Amino acid sequence: MAGLDKHTPHPTELKLHQKSRLLEVSFDNGQRYTLPFELLRVYSPSAAVRGHMPSQAVLQTGKRNVEITDVQPVGNYAVKLVFSDGHDSGLYSWDILYRLGEQQETLWQQYLERLEQAGASRDIDLSLSAAPRMQQKPCGSTGGCGH
């Protein structure tokens, strides 16, 4: 789909299934898709995720257990999804939700391949959060900024 137009299917129902981490979206053309929270998060339409061009897209890692904490309607064209990791800057227009549903299998495989190529994981890297943090001296404390 190339954007919203008079032919864009509109959702008739959005249902959050928290235990299974799925968003069920029913459309007025009879289609119904069940989208994993993780898929929605890693394919967020936010510039922070997608960049301003394809080469600037940021691979999202550690999102296996992400949850949607809020769904906020935006006019008659989109919803804003708020995720448990604090991400809330993507607007999911109806055409984006429909495309994610239509292309779910392909998008998921591409995501897994990109993770593998990067040596990254769907799980949170706990070794980073448990590692001691180095304290940095503020610039100028040793007579100049050595950064």
Secondary structure, 3 states (H helix, E strand, C coil): CCCCCCCCCCEEEEEEECCCCEEEEEECCCCEEEEEHHHHHHCCCCHHHHCCCHHHCCCCCCCCCCCEEEEEEECCCEEEEEECCCCCCCEEEHHHHHHHHHCHHHHHHHHHHHHHHHCCCCCCCHHHHHCCCCCCCCCCCCCCCCC
